[in-house]
Amino acid sequence: MNISVSQVVVWILVGTLAGSLAGIVVKRQRSGFGHLGNLAVGLVGAAIGLFAGQVLKIEIEQLVAIAINLNEVLLAFVGSLVFLAVLAIARRVWSKKKRGELES
């Protein structure tokens, strides 16, 4: 699988959009997690969404030309929310462990 520069640019745009949407939903603030935070959340979410889409066999049409597809944005958005949920759970567990509330 060869990845072109234009595909990377599209994934950055999709990731930023999905991360911004997830940031708005989770933080209830227009700025979300900030520009770089939104991008990071969106890119990780896009990877999770793409993986989940392939595992669950969610069909996304092959793109004839490079375009941002609503399916890709939605999958990246859902993946971003999953990623943020995992981070929230990990933080909670880590903070409880740090306070000695979890038994090792």
Phi, psi and omega in degrees: 000115178266133180250125181269166179298320181295326177293321177296318179298317179298316180295324177295317178295314179296316179298318179295316179297312181295318178295322177295316177299315180295320178298319178296317181294314186284313185270347182056035177227145182297327183283343181062237181256011185089168186301307182290323177296316177299318179297314181297313179299317181294319180292318176296318178297321178297319178296317178296315180297319178296315179299313180296321178298322178287319180295317181274002179057043174280120185280125171241124183304145174292133182276125177287316176241161180287121180209157176270120184263139180300324177300317180295319179296316180295318178296319178294321179296312179296318177299322177296318178296320177298314179301316179293324177295317178297318178298318180297317179295316180297319178297318180297314179296316181297317181291325176293320179294321179295324179277356178083017181281338178264140178270134180266000000 
